[in-house]
Amino acid sequence: MGKKKGQRKEHIYKVAQNLFRERGYAATSMRDLATAVGIEAASLYNHIRSKEEILQGICADIANQFFLALNPIKELDLTADQKLKRAIHAHIQVITNNLDASAVFLHEWRFLSEPFLSEFKTMRSNYEADYVQIIEKGIEEGVFKTIDPKFYCLTLFSSLNWIYEWYKPDGKFTVYEISKQLSHLLLNGIRKTEIV
């Protein structure tokens, strides 16, 4: 019984991710979600307390995935450009593995209420700070040009975070090919010596 209930909750989250991505969080009602899942609206509350609980769960899950992908890379004995290349790949991997959830995470977080909104902003700042640290290290090592690390991070994430919009699992490029091309473009922009 518990396993079946867990599977139903997981299914509700999957359906919600898609609805939140397609319609937006604010425009999706609990009734919309219940209809899409195929159950009565009242029955939905047997599995979740509120629509925001789902949004909190999606945002927390994707944030954790980003950190779990990045944290081992930070500990590796590599040059800054090698670390950044792996970090870019890890970020892309999380997005392409969770297209709907990533879209919700990146755009619907504004609807979180306190204290979750502040917690989310702190997590995002900490994640960005890890990238800034890698870039600062690269400047110190003489691997990267002298640039503003925060500005570069904004540029980096602006390039990476829209992948969910155009990536297709059966499309022209594999995740590896996308990662290789993007990391090449993004890294050669700041390396002191361009690598062909």
C-alpha positions in Angstrom: 0.0 0.0 0.0 2.8 2.4 1.0 4.7 1.6 -2.3 1.6 2.2 -4.4 0.9 5.5 -2.6 4.6 6.6 -3.2 4.3 5.7 -6.9 1.0 7.8 -7.1 2.8 10.8 -5.4 5.7 10.5 -7.8 3.3 10.4 -10.8 1.5 13.5 -9.4 4.9 15.3 -9.3 5.7 14.3 -12.8 2.4 15.5 -14.2 2.7 18.8 -12.1 6.2 19.4 -13.5 4.8 19.3 -17.0 1.8 21.4 -16.3 3.8 24.0 -14.4 6.2 24.2 -17.3 3.5 24.4 -20.0 1.0 26.7 -18.3 3.0 28.2 -15.5 2.6 27.6 -11.8 0.2 30.4 -11.1 -2.1 29.4 -14.0 -2.3 25.7 -12.9 -5.0 24.9 -10.4 -5.3 21.8 -8.1 -8.4 20.9 -10.2 -6.2 21.1 -13.4 -3.7 18.8 -11.8 -6.3 16.3 -10.5 -7.9 16.2 -14.0 -4.5 15.6 -15.6 -3.6 12.9 -13.1 -7.1 11.3 -13.5 -8.4 11.5 -10.0 -10.9 13.7 -8.1 -9.6 17.0 -6.8 -10.5 15.9 -3.2 -8.4 12.7 -3.6 -5.4 14.8 -4.5 -5.1 15.9 -0.9 -4.6 12.4 0.2 -1.2 12.6 -1.5 -0.1 16.2 -1.2 -1.0 19.1 1.1 -0.9 21.9 -1.5 0.3 23.0 -4.9 3.2 24.8 -3.3 4.4 21.7 -1.6 5.0 20.3 -5.1 6.8 23.4 -6.2 9.0 23.3 -3.1 9.7 19.6 -3.8 10.7 20.3 -7.4 13.0 23.2 -6.5 14.7 21.4 -3.6 15.2 18.2 -5.7 16.8 20.0 -8.7 18.9 22.2 -6.4 20.2 19.1 -4.6 21.0 17.4 -8.0 23.0 20.4 -9.0 25.1 20.3 -5.8 25.5 16.6 -5.9 26.9 16.9 -9.4 29.2 19.8 -8.6 30.5 18.9 -5.2 32.8 16.0 -6.2 34.3 18.1 -9.0 35.3 20.8 -6.5 37.4 18.2 -4.7 39.3 17.0 -7.7 43.0 17.8 -8.1 42.6 19.6 -11.5 43.4 22.9 -13.0 40.6 25.5 -13.0 39.7 25.1 -16.7 39.4 21.3 -16.3 37.2 21.8 -13.3 35.0 24.3 -15.1 34.7 22.1 -18.1 33.5 19.2 -15.9 31.2 21.6 -13.9 29.6 22.7 -17.2 29.0 19.1 -18.3 27.5 18.3 -14.9 25.1 21.2 -15.0 24.0 20.3 -18.5 23.5 16.7 -17.4 21.2 17.7 -14.6 19.1 19.9 -17.0 18.8 17.3 -19.8 17.9 14.5 -17.3 15.1 16.7 -15.9 13.7 18.9 -18.6 10.3 19.7 -17.1 11.6 20.0 -13.6 14.5 22.2 -14.7 12.2 24.6 -16.5 10.1 24.9 -13.3 13.1 25.3 -11.1 14.6 28.0 -13.3 11.4 30.1 -13.8 8.7 29.3 -11.3 10.7 29.6 -8.0 9.4 33.2 -7.7 6.1 31.7 -6.4 7.7 30.1 -3.4 6.7 31.6 -0.1 8.9 32.2 2.9 10.9 30.7 4.4 11.4 28.5 1.3 12.0 31.5 -1.0 14.9 32.8 1.1 16.3 29.2 1.4 16.1 28.8 -2.4 17.9 32.1 -3.0 20.6 31.1 -0.6 21.1 27.8 -2.3 21.3 29.5 -5.7 23.8 32.0 -4.4 25.9 29.3 -2.9 25.9 27.3 -6.1 26.9 30.4 -8.2 29.6 31.1 -5.6 31.2 27.7 -6.3 31.6 28.6 -9.9 32.9 32.1 -9.0 35.5 30.4 -6.9 36.7 28.1 -9.7 37.0 31.1 -12.0 38.9 33.2 -9.4 41.3 30.2 -9.0 41.8 30.1 -12.7 42.7 33.8 -12.8 45.1 33.2 -9.9 46.7 30.3 -11.8 47.1 32.4 -14.9 44.8 30.0 -16.9 42.0 32.5 -17.3 42.1 36.1 -18.4 41.4 38.8 -15.8 37.7 39.1 -16.0 34.9 39.8 -13.6 34.0 36.3 -12.3 30.4 37.2 -11.4 29.7 38.7 -14.8 31.2 35.6 -16.4 29.0 33.4 -14.3 25.9 35.3 -15.4 26.9 34.8 -19.0 27.7 31.1 -18.4 24.3 30.3 -16.8 22.5 32.4 -19.4 23.9 30.0 -22.0 23.4 26.8 -20.1 20.0 27.3 -18.5 18.1 27.6 -21.7 19.0 24.1 -22.8 15.8 22.7 -21.5 14.0 24.9 -24.1 15.6 23.4 -27.2 17.2 20.1 -26.2 15.5 17.0 -27.6 16.6 13.5 -26.5 16.2 12.3 -30.0 17.5 15.4 -31.6 20.6 16.2 -33.7 23.1 16.5 -30.8 23.7 14.1 -27.9 24.2 15.5 -24.4 27.9 14.8 -24.7 28.1 16.7 -28.0 26.2 19.7 -26.6 28.4 19.7 -23.5 31.6 19.5 -25.6 30.6 22.4 -27.9 29.3 24.7 -25.2 32.3 24.1 -22.9 34.6 24.8 -25.9 32.9 28.1 -26.7 32.5 29.2 -23.1 36.0 28.3 -21.9 37.9 29.6 -25.0 36.3 33.0 -24.3 38.2 33.3 -21.0 41.3 31.1 -21.4 44.6 33.0 -21.9 45.6 30.4 -24.5 42.8 29.1 -26.7 42.6 25.4 -27.2 41.4 24.3 -30.6 
